């Protein structure tokens, strides 16, 4: 009985490995896009809540609000491009630069915190996606 079930298990494991190898980059792309969209949306809806993260600008400053709104739109545009797979390498590289800016600002202003380390993980994901290989469900024009 063992000899009959082993090939079935091996086939199932091989199938799962193939599925993961094919779809993991796409899932990473969608998840990064969702994170960027989430923060971009919140920056657009309530920019005054985010002005404290703008370095060198007073939290009550109108300039801070404008910078947060621009940042929010940039995050949303990048999120759409990354999720759709449009100019993926470029969008992921720009996202990596934006997240790097966030990580540096958070580290300088607040030190190494759990918030900063979470963003380091998001940065790593963006950097990995700059390779753009093995993507499925991509819009091509």
N, CA, C and O atoms as CSV, one atom per row, in Angstrom:
chain,resi,resn,atom,element,x,y,z
A,1,UNK,N,N,0.816,-1.186,0.000
A,1,UNK,CA,C,0.000,0.000,0.000
A,1,UNK,C,C,0.867,1.260,0.000
A,1,UNK,O,O,0.491,2.257,-0.615
A,2,UNK,N,N,1.991,1.237,0.660
A,2,UNK,CA,C,2.869,2.397,0.700
A,2,UNK,C,C,3.382,2.734,-0.695
A,2,UNK,O,O,3.466,3.910,-1.047
A,3,UNK,N,N,3.721,1.742,-1.487
A,3,UNK,CA,C,4.255,2.005,-2.810
A,3,UNK,C,C,3.218,2.674,-3.713
A,3,UNK,O,O,3.581,3.420,-4.622
A,4,UNK,N,N,1.938,2.414,-3.473
A,4,UNK,CA,C,0.907,3.054,-4.291
A,4,UNK,C,C,0.680,4.513,-3.896
A,4,UNK,O,O,0.396,5.348,-4.754
A,5,UNK,N,N,0.802,4.823,-2.612
A,5,UNK,CA,C,0.506,6.184,-2.160
A,5,UNK,C,C,1.695,7.123,-2.323
A,5,UNK,O,O,1.503,8.329,-2.474
A,6,UNK,N,N,2.894,6.609,-2.296
A,6,UNK,CA,C,4.069,7.471,-2.405
A,6,UNK,C,C,4.123,8.236,-3.726
A,6,UNK,O,O,4.348,9.446,-3.697
A,7,UNK,N,N,3.929,7.599,-4.884
A,7,UNK,CA,C,3.951,8.375,-6.134
A,7,UNK,C,C,2.865,9.450,-6.150
A,7,UNK,O,O,3.080,10.526,-6.708
A,8,UNK,N,N,1.716,9.186,-5.556
A,8,UNK,CA,C,0.657,10.180,-5.496
A,8,UNK,C,C,1.082,11.382,-4.683
A,8,UNK,O,O,0.848,12.521,-5.089
A,9,UNK,N,N,1.700,11.145,-3.548
A,9,UNK,CA,C,2.200,12.239,-2.712
A,9,UNK,C,C,3.296,13.018,-3.427
A,9,UNK,O,O,3.322,14.248,-3.392
A,10,UNK,N,N,4.188,12.298,-4.068
A,10,UNK,CA,C,5.286,12.951,-4.790
A,10,UNK,C,C,4.735,13.824,-5.917
A,10,UNK,O,O,5.225,14.929,-6.146
A,11,UNK,N,N,3.727,13.331,-6.611
A,11,UNK,CA,C,3.108,14.123,-7.678
A,11,UNK,C,C,2.439,15.369,-7.120
A,11,UNK,O,O,2.527,16.448,-7.706
A,12,UNK,N,N,1.775,15.213,-5.991
A,12,UNK,CA,C,1.104,16.349,-5.359
A,12,UNK,C,C,2.112,17.396,-4.902
A,12,UNK,O,O,1.894,18.595,-5.078
A,13,UNK,N,N,3.207,16.942,-4.318
A,13,UNK,CA,C,4.248,17.862,-3.868
A,13,UNK,C,C,4.866,18.573,-5.077
A,13,UNK,O,O,5.092,19.782,-5.030
A,14,UNK,N,N,5.135,17.846,-6.138
A,14,UNK,CA,C,5.711,18.444,-7.339
A,14,UNK,C,C,4.746,19.462,-7.949
A,14,UNK,O,O,5.165,20.533,-8.389
A,15,UNK,N,N,3.468,19.132,-7.975
A,15,UNK,CA,C,2.452,20.060,-8.490
A,15,UNK,C,C,2.405,21.336,-7.644
A,15,UNK,O,O,2.351,22.437,-8.190
A,16,UNK,N,N,2.427,21.194,-6.323
A,16,UNK,CA,C,2.390,22.352,-5.426
A,16,UNK,C,C,3.638,23.212,-5.609
A,16,UNK,O,O,3.553,24.440,-5.580
A,17,UNK,N,N,4.783,22.583,-5.797
A,17,UNK,CA,C,6.020,23.338,-6.006
A,17,UNK,C,C,5.980,24.105,-7.324
A,17,UNK,O,O,6.408,25.258,-7.387
A,18,UNK,N,N,5.468,23.470,-8.372
A,18,UNK,CA,C,5.334,24.153,-9.663
A,18,UNK,C,C,4.370,25.326,-9.566
A,18,UNK,O,O,4.640,26.407,-10.089
A,19,UNK,N,N,3.252,25.108,-8.897
A,19,UNK,CA,C,2.253,26.162,-8.731
A,19,UNK,C,C,2.837,27.349,-7.963
A,19,UNK,O,O,2.636,28.501,-8.347
A,20,UNK,N,N,3.553,27.066,-6.889
A,20,UNK,CA,C,4.169,28.132,-6.093
A,20,UNK,C,C,5.223,28.876,-6.908
A,20,UNK,O,O,5.297,30.104,-6.860
A,21,UNK,N,N,6.037,28.134,-7.653
A,21,UNK,CA,C,7.080,28.770,-8.454
A,21,UNK,C,C,6.481,29.677,-9.528
A,21,UNK,O,O,7.034,30.733,-9.834
A,22,UNK,N,N,5.344,29.258,-10.100
A,22,UNK,CA,C,4.714,30.045,-11.160
A,22,UNK,C,C,3.979,31.268,-10.627
A,22,UNK,O,O,4.012,32.328,-11.252
A,23,UNK,N,N,3.321,31.135,-9.485
A,23,UNK,CA,C,2.438,32.192,-9.004
A,23,UNK,C,C,2.993,33.031,-7.855
A,23,UNK,O,O,2.442,34.094,-7.571
A,24,UNK,N,N,4.051,32.603,-7.190
A,24,UNK,CA,C,4.592,33.379,-6.061
A,24,UNK,C,C,5.009,34.792,-6.467
A,24,UNK,O,O,4.697,35.737,-5.742
A,25,UNK,N,N,5.698,34.977,-7.591
A,25,UNK,CA,C,6.047,36.353,-7.976
A,25,UNK,C,C,4.810,37.221,-8.226
A,25,UNK,O,O,4.810,38.411,-7.912
A,26,UNK,N,N,3.778,36.634,-8.780
A,26,UNK,CA,C,2.553,37.384,-9.034
A,26,UNK,C,C,1.863,37.752,-7.730
A,26,UNK,O,O,1.372,38.871,-7.581
A,27,UNK,N,N,1.823,36.826,-6.793
A,27,UNK,CA,C,1.231,37.115,-5.488
A,27,UNK,C,C,2.025,38.204,-4.771
A,27,UNK,O,O,1.444,39.077,-4.126
A,28,UNK,N,N,3.330,38.155,-4.880
A,28,UNK,CA,C,4.170,39.189,-4.267
A,28,UNK,C,C,3.849,40.545,-4.880
A,28,UNK,O,O,3.756,41.548,-4.173
A,29,UNK,N,N,3.684,40.566,-6.177
A,29,UNK,CA,C,3.354,41.798,-6.888
A,29,UNK,C,C,2.010,42.356,-6.423
A,29,UNK,O,O,1.896,43.551,-6.152
A,30,UNK,N,N,1.012,41.511,-6.333
A,30,UNK,CA,C,-0.316,41.954,-5.918
A,30,UNK,C,C,-0.291,42.432,-4.468
A,30,UNK,O,O,-0.891,43.456,-4.142
A,31,UNK,N,N,0.394,41.704,-3.605
A,31,UNK,CA,C,0.453,42.097,-2.195
A,31,UNK,C,C,1.199,43.411,-1.999
A,31,UNK,O,O,0.770,44.245,-1.202
A,32,UNK,N,N,2.302,43.611,-2.705
A,32,UNK,CA,C,3.005,44.895,-2.620
A,32,UNK,C,C,2.090,46.010,-3.116
A,32,UNK,O,O,2.017,47.075,-2.501
A,33,UNK,N,N,1.399,45.772,-4.215
A,33,UNK,CA,C,0.476,46.776,-4.739
A,33,UNK,C,C,-0.621,47.118,-3.746
A,33,UNK,O,O,-0.999,48.282,-3.615
A,34,UNK,N,N,-1.135,46.117,-3.045
A,34,UNK,CA,C,-2.168,46.379,-2.046
A,34,UNK,C,C,-1.648,47.224,-0.888
A,34,UNK,O,O,-2.348,48.113,-0.403
A,35,UNK,N,N,-0.426,46.951,-0.445
A,35,UNK,CA,C,0.165,47.748,0.634
A,35,UNK,C,C,0.338,49.202,0.173
A,35,UNK,O,O,-0.013,50.132,0.899
A,36,UNK,N,N,0.871,49.388,-1.019
A,36,UNK,CA,C,1.063,50.744,-1.533
A,36,UNK,C,C,-0.277,51.457,-1.711
A,36,UNK,O,O,-0.399,52.639,-1.389
A,37,UNK,N,N,-1.280,50.743,-2.222
A,37,UNK,CA,C,-2.606,51.340,-2.417
A,37,UNK,C,C,-3.231,51.725,-1.076
A,37,UNK,O,O,-3.846,52.785,-0.960
A,38,UNK,N,N,-3.078,50.879,-0.079
A,38,UNK,CA,C,-3.645,51.146,1.245
A,38,UNK,C,C,-3.097,52.454,1.819
A,38,UNK,O,O,-3.855,53.315,2.265
A,39,UNK,N,N,-1.765,52.589,1.800
A,39,UNK,CA,C,-1.167,53.791,2.360
A,39,UNK,C,C,-1.416,55.007,1.480
A,39,UNK,O,O,-1.636,56.105,1.990
A,40,UNK,N,N,-1.384,54.824,0.163
A,40,UNK,CA,C,-1.684,55.943,-0.734
A,40,UNK,C,C,-3.094,56.461,-0.523
A,40,UNK,O,O,-3.310,57.672,-0.465
A,41,UNK,N,N,-4.050,55.562,-0.407
A,41,UNK,CA,C,-5.442,55.946,-0.162
A,41,UNK,C,C,-5.570,56.734,1.143
A,41,UNK,O,O,-6.211,57.784,1.181
A,42,UNK,N,N,-4.971,56.232,2.184
A,42,UNK,CA,C,-5.079,56.894,3.484
A,42,UNK,C,C,-4.380,58.258,3.496
A,42,UNK,O,O,-4.824,59.177,4.183
A,43,UNK,N,N,-3.300,58.386,2.745
A,43,UNK,CA,C,-2.646,59.690,2.639
A,43,UNK,C,C,-3.529,60.687,1.900
A,43,UNK,O,O,-3.519,61.876,2.218
A,44,UNK,N,N,-4.288,60.216,0.922
A,44,UNK,CA,C,-5.176,61.105,0.169
A,44,UNK,C,C,-6.427,61.474,0.958
A,44,UNK,O,O,-6.907,62.604,0.869
A,45,UNK,N,N,-6.949,60.542,1.718
A,45,UNK,CA,C,-8.184,60.772,2.466
A,45,UNK,C,C,-7.955,61.660,3.691
A,45,UNK,O,O,-8.785,62.516,3.998
A,46,UNK,N,N,-6.849,61.465,4.383
A,46,UNK,CA,C,-6.570,62.218,5.609
A,46,UNK,C,C,-5.110,62.674,5.626
A,46,UNK,O,O,-4.323,62.183,6.435
A,47,UNK,N,N,-4.742,63.598,4.752
A,47,UNK,CA,C,-3.335,63.992,4.648
A,47,UNK,C,C,-2.772,64.617,5.929
A,47,UNK,O,O,-1.581,64.477,6.208
A,48,UNK,N,N,-3.595,65.290,6.690
A,48,UNK,CA,C,-3.093,65.932,7.921
A,48,UNK,C,C,-2.597,64.915,8.945
A,48,UNK,O,O,-1.763,65.242,9.790
A,49,UNK,N,N,-3.096,63.704,8.875
A,49,UNK,CA,C,-2.618,62.660,9.787
A,49,UNK,C,C,-1.203,62.204,9.445
A,49,UNK,O,O,-0.542,61.567,10.265
A,50,UNK,N,N,-0.736,62.524,8.247
A,50,UNK,CA,C,0.552,62.040,7.765
A,50,UNK,C,C,1.611,63.127,7.708
A,50,UNK,O,O,2.775,62.828,7.439
A,51,UNK,N,N,1.244,64.389,7.954
A,51,UNK,CA,C,2.221,65.472,7.813
A,51,UNK,C,C,3.351,65.380,8.831
A,51,UNK,O,O,4.419,65.955,8.618
A,52,UNK,N,N,3.137,64.673,9.924
A,52,UNK,CA,C,4.197,64.491,10.909
A,52,UNK,C,C,5.355,63.664,10.395
A,52,UNK,O,O,6.439,63.681,10.979
A,53,UNK,N,N,5.137,62.938,9.305
A,53,UNK,CA,C,6.197,62.111,8.724
A,53,UNK,C,C,7.008,62.860,7.669
A,53,UNK,O,O,7.995,62.330,7.158
A,54,UNK,N,N,6.598,64.093,7.336
A,54,UNK,CA,C,7.320,64.867,6.330
A,54,UNK,C,C,8.478,65.576,7.031
A,54,UNK,O,O,8.253,66.434,7.885
A,55,UNK,N,N,9.705,65.224,6.680
A,55,UNK,CA,C,10.856,65.836,7.374
A,55,UNK,C,C,11.027,67.302,7.010
A,55,UNK,O,O,10.846,67.706,5.862
A,56,UNK,N,N,11.382,68.087,8.020
A,56,UNK,CA,C,11.713,69.487,7.792
A,56,UNK,C,C,10.532,70.405,7.565
A,56,UNK,O,O,10.721,71.567,7.203
A,57,UNK,N,N,9.312,69.916,7.768
A,57,UNK,CA,C,8.125,70.727,7.545
A,57,UNK,C,C,7.250,70.633,8.790
A,57,UNK,O,O,7.085,69.552,9.355
A,58,UNK,N,N,6.692,71.759,9.214
A,58,UNK,CA,C,5.811,71.759,10.381
A,58,UNK,C,C,4.572,70.910,10.103
A,58,UNK,O,O,4.059,70.896,8.985
A,59,UNK,N,N,4.101,70.212,11.118
A,59,UNK,CA,C,2.950,69.318,10.928
A,59,UNK,C,C,1.688,70.065,10.539
A,59,UNK,O,O,0.784,69.474,9.948
A,60,UNK,N,N,1.605,71.340,10.852
A,60,UNK,CA,C,0.423,72.130,10.503
A,60,UNK,C,C,0.583,72.864,9.181
A,60,UNK,O,O,-0.318,73.590,8.761
A,61,UNK,N,N,1.709,72.682,8.528
A,61,UNK,CA,C,2.028,73.385,7.295
A,61,UNK,C,C,1.180,72.902,6.125
A,61,UNK,O,O,0.929,71.707,5.970
A,62,UNK,N,N,0.744,73.854,5.305
A,62,UNK,CA,C,0.024,73.511,4.074
A,62,UNK,C,C,0.969,72.821,3.086
A,62,UNK,O,O,0.537,71.981,2.297
A,63,UNK,N,N,2.243,73.171,3.129
A,63,UNK,CA,C,3.239,72.516,2.277
A,63,UNK,C,C,3.308,71.026,2.621
A,63,UNK,O,O,3.410,70.180,1.732
A,64,UNK,N,N,3.251,70.717,3.912
A,64,UNK,CA,C,3.255,69.322,4.337
A,64,UNK,C,C,2.065,68.557,3.788
A,64,UNK,O,O,2.201,67.411,3.360
A,65,UNK,N,N,0.892,69.192,3.800
A,65,UNK,CA,C,-0.316,68.556,3.259
A,65,UNK,C,C,-0.147,68.286,1.769
A,65,UNK,O,O,-0.477,67.200,1.292
A,66,UNK,N,N,0.364,69.263,1.036
A,66,UNK,CA,C,0.570,69.094,-0.406
A,66,UNK,C,C,1.561,67.962,-0.675
A,66,UNK,O,O,1.333,67.139,-1.562
A,67,UNK,N,N,2.649,67.912,0.076
A,67,UNK,CA,C,3.637,66.844,-0.113
A,67,UNK,C,C,3.041,65.469,0.185
A,67,UNK,O,O,3.331,64.502,-0.519
A,68,UNK,N,N,2.222,65.381,1.208
A,68,UNK,CA,C,1.565,64.110,1.529
A,68,UNK,C,C,0.605,63.716,0.400
A,68,UNK,O,O,0.543,62.546,0.023
A,69,UNK,N,N,-0.135,64.674,-0.134
A,69,UNK,CA,C,-1.056,64.372,-1.237
A,69,UNK,C,C,-0.309,63.889,-2.478
A,69,UNK,O,O,-0.741,62.942,-3.136
A,70,UNK,N,N,0.799,64.529,-2.793
A,70,UNK,CA,C,1.616,64.100,-3.939
A,70,UNK,C,C,2.144,62.680,-3.693
A,70,UNK,O,O,2.123,61.833,-4.587
A,71,UNK,N,N,2.612,62.442,-2.479
A,71,UNK,CA,C,3.126,61.120,-2.120
A,71,UNK,C,C,2.014,60.073,-2.217
A,71,UNK,O,O,2.240,58.969,-2.712
A,72,UNK,N,N,0.830,60.418,-1.749
A,72,UNK,CA,C,-0.301,59.495,-1.817
A,72,UNK,C,C,-0.659,59.132,-3.249
A,72,UNK,O,O,-0.900,57.965,-3.557
A,73,UNK,N,N,-0.695,60.138,-4.128
A,73,UNK,CA,C,-0.980,59.861,-5.543
A,73,UNK,C,C,0.114,58.997,-6.168
A,73,UNK,O,O,-0.173,58.089,-6.947
A,74,UNK,N,N,1.358,59.283,-5.825
A,74,UNK,CA,C,2.458,58.469,-6.355
A,74,UNK,C,C,2.306,57.020,-5.918
A,74,UNK,O,O,2.493,56.106,-6.722
A,75,UNK,N,N,1.969,56.801,-4.651
A,75,UNK,CA,C,1.777,55.430,-4.162
A,75,UNK,C,C,0.624,54.746,-4.889
A,75,UNK,O,O,0.734,53.575,-5.254
A,76,UNK,N,N,-0.468,55.454,-5.102
A,76,UNK,CA,C,-1.613,54.848,-5.802
A,76,UNK,C,C,-1.286,54.503,-7.252
A,76,UNK,O,O,-1.643,53.427,-7.731
A,77,UNK,N,N,-0.619,55.399,-7.942
A,77,UNK,CA,C,-0.238,55.136,-9.342
A,77,UNK,C,C,0.700,53.932,-9.414
A,77,UNK,O,O,0.541,53.063,-10.271
A,78,UNK,N,N,1.670,53.888,-8.516
A,78,UNK,CA,C,2.593,52.748,-8.488
A,78,UNK,C,C,1.861,51.459,-8.154
A,78,UNK,O,O,2.155,50.410,-8.727
A,79,UNK,N,N,0.911,51.529,-7.234
A,79,UNK,CA,C,0.143,50.341,-6.860
A,79,UNK,C,C,-0.609,49.777,-8.057
A,79,UNK,O,O,-0.592,48.569,-8.295
A,80,UNK,N,N,-1.259,50.640,-8.798
A,80,UNK,CA,C,-2.011,50.191,-9.978
A,80,UNK,C,C,-1.062,49.583,-11.013
A,80,UNK,O,O,-1.351,48.527,-11.576
A,81,UNK,N,N,0.055,50.240,-11.261
A,81,UNK,CA,C,1.021,49.731,-12.242
A,81,UNK,C,C,1.573,48.377,-11.806
A,81,UNK,O,O,1.703,47.468,-12.626
A,82,UNK,N,N,1.894,48.239,-10.541
A,82,UNK,CA,C,2.473,46.986,-10.050
A,82,UNK,C,C,1.441,45.871,-10.084
A,82,UNK,O,O,1.750,44.767,-10.533
A,83,UNK,N,N,0.233,46.130,-9.625
A,83,UNK,CA,C,-0.801,45.092,-9.636
A,83,UNK,C,C,-1.120,44.663,-11.062
A,83,UNK,O,O,-1.267,43.473,-11.339
A,84,UNK,N,N,-1.226,45.635,-11.969
A,84,UNK,CA,C,-1.540,45.320,-13.359
A,84,UNK,C,C,-0.346,44.764,-14.120
A,84,UNK,O,O,-0.518,44.163,-15.180
A,85,UNK,N,N,0.847,44.951,-13.605
A,85,UNK,CA,C,2.040,44.468,-14.285
A,85,UNK,C,C,2.476,45.366,-15.427
A,85,UNK,O,O,3.130,44.914,-16.366
A,86,UNK,N,N,2.114,46.643,-15.346
A,86,UNK,CA,C,2.477,47.608,-16.379
A,86,UNK,C,C,3.813,48.249,-15.991
A,86,UNK,O,O,3.946,48.818,-14.907
A,87,UNK,N,N,4.781,48.152,-16.872
A,87,UNK,CA,C,6.126,48.684,-16.599
A,87,UNK,C,C,6.577,48.237,-15.212
A,87,UNK,O,O,7.012,49.045,-14.391
A,88,UNK,N,N,6.466,46.946,-14.972
A,88,UNK,CA,C,6.656,46.387,-13.634
A,88,UNK,C,C,8.021,46.712,-13.038
A,88,UNK,O,O,8.105,47.158,-11.894
A,89,UNK,N,N,9.072,46.496,-13.788
A,89,UNK,CA,C,10.412,46.747,-13.242
A,89,UNK,C,C,10.604,48.211,-12.871
A,89,UNK,O,O,11.163,48.519,-11.819
A,90,UNK,N,N,10.147,49.103,-13.724
A,90,UNK,CA,C,10.262,50.534,-13.442
A,90,UNK,C,C,9.404,50.907,-12.229
A,90,UNK,O,O,9.870,51.611,-11.333
A,91,UNK,N,N,8.153,50.438,-12.200
A,91,UNK,CA,C,7.260,50.757,-11.078
A,91,UNK,C,C,7.809,50.204,-9.770
A,91,UNK,O,O,7.752,50.875,-8.740
A,92,UNK,N,N,8.336,48.994,-9.805
A,92,UNK,CA,C,8.905,48.400,-8.591
A,92,UNK,C,C,10.151,49.154,-8.141
A,92,UNK,O,O,10.374,49.322,-6.943
A,93,UNK,N,N,10.958,49.606,-9.084
A,93,UNK,CA,C,12.166,50.370,-8.731
A,93,UNK,C,C,11.799,51.717,-8.115
A,93,UNK,O,O,12.401,52.134,-7.126
A,94,UNK,N,N,10.820,52.393,-8.693
A,94,UNK,CA,C,10.380,53.671,-8.126
A,94,UNK,C,C,9.758,53.441,-6.753
A,94,UNK,O,O,9.988,54.219,-5.827
A,95,UNK,N,N,8.969,52.373,-6.619
A,95,UNK,CA,C,8.383,52.041,-5.318
A,95,UNK,C,C,9.485,51.762,-4.300
A,95,UNK,O,O,9.388,52.181,-3.146
A,96,UNK,N,N,10.521,51.064,-4.719
A,96,UNK,CA,C,11.638,50.780,-3.810
A,96,UNK,C,C,12.293,52.078,-3.353
A,96,UNK,O,O,12.643,52.213,-2.180
A,97,UNK,N,N,12.460,53.023,-4.253
A,97,UNK,CA,C,13.049,54.313,-3.876
A,97,UNK,C,C,12.154,55.071,-2.889
A,97,UNK,O,O,12.641,55.660,-1.923
A,98,UNK,N,N,10.839,55.050,-3.144
A,98,UNK,CA,C,9.912,55.729,-2.228
A,98,UNK,C,C,9.921,55.074,-0.848
A,98,UNK,O,O,9.925,55.759,0.175
A,99,UNK,N,N,9.926,53.743,-0.831
A,99,UNK,CA,C,9.934,53.045,0.455
A,99,UNK,C,C,11.284,53.234,1.152
A,99,UNK,O,O,11.334,53.329,2.378
A,100,UNK,N,N,12.368,53.288,0.391
A,100,UNK,CA,C,13.676,53.580,0.985
A,100,UNK,C,C,13.662,54.952,1.656
A,100,UNK,O,O,14.196,55.118,2.752
A,101,UNK,N,N,13.053,55.927,0.997
A,101,UNK,CA,C,12.920,57.264,1.582
A,101,UNK,C,C,12.128,57.187,2.884
A,101,UNK,O,O,12.478,57.851,3.860
A,102,UNK,N,N,11.079,56.393,2.908
A,102,UNK,CA,C,10.268,56.228,4.121
A,102,UNK,C,C,11.092,55.589,5.233
A,102,UNK,O,O,11.054,56.037,6.379
A,103,UNK,N,N,11.836,54.541,4.890
A,103,UNK,CA,C,12.651,53.844,5.890
A,103,UNK,C,C,13.713,54.784,6.467
A,103,UNK,O,O,13.926,54.813,7.679
A,104,UNK,N,N,14.366,55.538,5.614
A,104,UNK,CA,C,15.399,56.469,6.083
A,104,UNK,C,C,14.783,57.533,6.987
A,104,UNK,O,O,15.312,57.819,8.061
A,105,UNK,N,N,13.670,58.116,6.557
A,105,UNK,CA,C,13.009,59.152,7.358
A,105,UNK,C,C,12.571,58.607,8.709
A,105,UNK,O,O,12.791,59.247,9.737
A,106,UNK,N,N,11.949,57.425,8.715
A,106,UNK,CA,C,11.504,56.835,9.980
A,106,UNK,C,C,12.689,56.528,10.898
A,106,UNK,O,O,12.611,56.732,12.109
A,107,UNK,N,N,13.770,56.045,10.322
A,107,UNK,CA,C,14.950,55.711,11.129
A,107,UNK,C,C,15.581,56.964,11.720
A,107,UNK,O,O,15.966,56.977,12.889
A,108,UNK,N,N,15.686,58.018,10.910
A,108,UNK,CA,C,16.295,59.262,11.393
A,108,UNK,C,C,15.422,59.922,12.457
A,108,UNK,O,O,15.930,60.409,13.467
A,109,UNK,N,N,14.118,59.940,12.231
A,109,UNK,CA,C,13.238,60.650,13.165
A,109,UNK,C,C,12.866,59.838,14.395
A,109,UNK,O,O,12.689,60.406,15.472
A,110,UNK,N,N,12.745,58.520,14.258
A,110,UNK,CA,C,12.273,57.727,15.392
A,110,UNK,C,C,13.141,56.560,15.782
A,110,UNK,O,O,12.821,55.838,16.726
A,111,UNK,N,N,14.236,56.358,15.073
A,111,UNK,CA,C,15.087,55.218,15.370
A,111,UNK,C,C,14.542,53.937,14.759
A,111,UNK,O,O,13.568,53.947,14.006
A,112,UNK,N,N,15.184,52.859,15.097
A,112,UNK,CA,C,14.787,51.552,14.577
A,112,UNK,C,C,13.614,51.018,15.403
A,112,UNK,O,O,13.783,50.641,16.563
A,113,UNK,N,N,12.443,50.989,14.803
A,113,UNK,CA,C,11.237,50.532,15.498
A,113,UNK,C,C,10.600,49.402,14.718
A,113,UNK,O,O,11.051,49.056,13.626
A,114,UNK,N,N,9.548,48.826,15.285
A,114,UNK,CA,C,8.829,47.776,14.576
A,114,UNK,C,C,8.204,48.320,13.292
A,114,UNK,O,O,8.118,47.603,12.295
A,115,UNK,N,N,7.776,49.559,13.308
A,115,UNK,CA,C,7.220,50.208,12.125
A,115,UNK,C,C,8.278,50.307,11.022
A,115,UNK,O,O,8.008,50.009,9.859
A,116,UNK,N,N,9.468,50.725,11.403
A,116,UNK,CA,C,10.563,50.853,10.442
A,116,UNK,C,C,10.937,49.490,9.869
A,116,UNK,O,O,11.143,49.358,8.663
A,117,UNK,N,N,11.024,48.487,10.722
A,117,UNK,CA,C,11.410,47.156,10.240
A,117,UNK,C,C,10.349,46.545,9.336
A,117,UNK,O,O,10.677,45.801,8.412
A,118,UNK,N,N,9.072,46.855,9.595
A,118,UNK,CA,C,8.022,46.394,8.685
A,118,UNK,C,C,8.258,46.989,7.301
A,118,UNK,O,O,8.138,46.295,6.291
A,119,UNK,N,N,8.594,48.272,7.260
A,119,UNK,CA,C,8.837,48.916,5.977
A,119,UNK,C,C,10.105,48.413,5.304
A,119,UNK,O,O,10.207,48.452,4.078
A,120,UNK,N,N,11.072,47.941,6.084
A,120,UNK,CA,C,12.252,47.298,5.496
A,120,UNK,C,C,11.817,46.042,4.736
A,120,UNK,O,O,12.343,45.755,3.661
A,121,UNK,N,N,10.870,45.302,5.287
A,121,UNK,CA,C,10.334,44.127,4.590
A,121,UNK,C,C,9.635,44.510,3.298
A,121,UNK,O,O,9.802,43.835,2.283
A,122,UNK,N,N,8.857,45.577,3.321
A,122,UNK,CA,C,8.192,46.066,2.109
A,122,UNK,C,C,9.236,46.519,1.091
A,122,UNK,O,O,9.085,46.286,-0.108
A,123,UNK,N,N,10.287,47.165,1.574
A,123,UNK,CA,C,11.389,47.573,0.698
A,123,UNK,C,C,12.021,46.353,0.028
A,123,UNK,O,O,12.275,46.363,-1.177
A,124,UNK,N,N,12.272,45.313,0.805
A,124,UNK,CA,C,12.844,44.089,0.241
A,124,UNK,C,C,11.963,43.488,-0.835
A,124,UNK,O,O,12.459,43.021,-1.860
A,125,UNK,N,N,10.667,43.496,-0.610
A,125,UNK,CA,C,9.724,42.971,-1.604
A,125,UNK,C,C,9.781,43.801,-2.884
A,125,UNK,O,O,9.794,43.250,-3.984
A,126,UNK,N,N,9.815,45.117,-2.741
A,126,UNK,CA,C,9.892,45.984,-3.923
A,126,UNK,C,C,11.190,45.750,-4.691
A,126,UNK,O,O,11.192,45.712,-5.921
A,127,UNK,N,N,12.283,45.597,-3.967
A,127,UNK,CA,C,13.571,45.349,-4.621
A,127,UNK,C,C,13.535,44.021,-5.375
A,127,UNK,O,O,14.000,43.937,-6.512
A,128,UNK,N,N,12.988,42.992,-4.747
A,128,UNK,CA,C,12.897,41.689,-5.416
A,128,UNK,C,C,12.072,41.761,-6.694
A,128,UNK,O,O,12.385,41.086,-7.675
A,129,UNK,N,N,11.031,42.568,-6.689
A,129,UNK,CA,C,10.168,42.662,-7.863
A,129,UNK,C,C,10.783,43.462,-9.009
A,129,UNK,O,O,10.257,43.454,-10.122
A,130,UNK,N,N,11.883,44.144,-8.748
A,130,UNK,CA,C,12.524,44.857,-9.853
A,130,UNK,C,C,13.065,43.885,-10.894
A,130,UNK,O,O,13.321,44.269,-12.035
A,131,UNK,N,N,13.242,42.605,-10.495
A,131,UNK,CA,C,13.641,41.577,-11.453
A,131,UNK,C,C,12.541,41.282,-12.447
A,131,UNK,O,O,12.811,41.037,-13.623
A,132,UNK,N,N,11.306,41.302,-11.986
A,132,UNK,CA,C,10.142,41.162,-12.845
A,132,UNK,C,C,10.023,39.859,-13.600
A,132,UNK,O,O,9.210,39.778,-14.521
A,133,UNK,N,N,10.782,38.836,-13.265
A,133,UNK,CA,C,10.730,37.577,-14.020
A,133,UNK,C,C,9.611,36.674,-13.515
A,133,UNK,O,O,9.222,36.741,-12.349
A,134,UNK,N,N,9.114,35.855,-14.381
A,134,UNK,CA,C,8.143,34.825,-13.997
A,134,UNK,C,C,6.796,35.366,-13.593
A,134,UNK,O,O,6.119,34.764,-12.759
A,135,UNK,N,N,6.385,36.484,-14.156
A,135,UNK,CA,C,5.108,37.085,-13.768
A,135,UNK,C,C,3.961,36.527,-14.592
A,135,UNK,O,O,4.092,36.278,-15.790
A,136,UNK,N,N,2.845,36.340,-13.925
A,136,UNK,CA,C,1.608,35.925,-14.589
A,136,UNK,C,C,0.610,37.066,-14.437
A,136,UNK,O,O,0.823,37.976,-13.637
A,137,UNK,N,N,-0.464,37.022,-15.191
A,137,UNK,CA,C,-1.541,38.009,-15.102
A,137,UNK,C,C,-0.988,39.422,-15.241
A,137,UNK,O,O,-1.202,40.275,-14.380
A,138,UNK,N,N,-0.269,39.655,-16.344
A,138,UNK,CA,C,0.353,40.946,-16.609
A,138,UNK,C,C,-0.320,41.574,-17.820
A,138,UNK,O,O,-0.566,40.901,-18.821
A,139,UNK,N,N,-0.617,42.867,-17.725
A,139,UNK,CA,C,-1.131,43.571,-18.888
A,139,UNK,C,C,0.041,43.889,-19.802
A,139,UNK,O,O,1.044,44.452,-19.364
A,140,UNK,N,N,-0.088,43.533,-21.053
A,140,UNK,CA,C,0.980,43.875,-21.991
A,140,UNK,C,C,0.349,44.634,-23.144
A,140,UNK,O,O,-0.780,44.361,-23.550
A,141,UNK,N,N,1.088,45.571,-23.651
A,141,UNK,CA,C,0.475,46.437,-24.646
A,141,UNK,C,C,1.208,46.389,-25.901
A,141,UNK,O,O,0.832,47.061,-26.861
